[in-house]
Amino acid sequence: MNVNAPSWFDIGSLDQIPKRGARLVKTPRRDIAVFRTAGDEVFALENRCPHRGGPLSDGIVHGRKVACPLHNLIVDLESGDAAGDGQGCARSFPVKIEKGRVYLEMSAAVRP
């Protein structure tokens, strides 16, 4: 067994994630927000705003960004970077879509 091999988890069909919205995936370690853009791109971030800890899954998705529901801080869905100097970064996770199913790789986050 390769301990460095990705651990992909099937989290459901693409249709279970609303366009321009998110679905919350609860794990023993953290909650992960899985976002779907209007163009059917899918991204995953830890469900915690890097600034004040708000639930990003409740935010408004516009383009490839989400606005935190607590104070409208903009977070990039691909990188997890928050807009503005010193605002931090949300941990991001790899996602893939195969045959209409969404898979989340949780063995290691892309960025802390």
Steps between C-alpha positions, in 0.01 A plus 500: 500500500634842405459734798544800268215395269204739494192403699206595280154492658176497302287778650205469260384613161574840352125568501501490882701823506292801397637719221653814652470336839662249734451172677643435845699178554561415866807295585644400838778759461322796341204621299566550131296724270475366144408777257357487147528795266251598230739334251498170695850539642531343845729614782541399864607716794498453872165643611658779701567856393868577563409839648219445751419130468165541323346200319609543138240245384233762586672764285404632159691349206577736214734388227788312663464677835282481810400782734507416870146528643622680815680797351526454120871420491570359153679163483639352178352151449804359324777622730311573821668841516299777661487839331702772666836504671536284807155345481628140489420192303237226524635145471417355158452138397535328160173410326428300187187408307466160334182381328294766678633406847702738717809370677681679779863426587546543873832334580678837489381852447647697212578798725483542876 
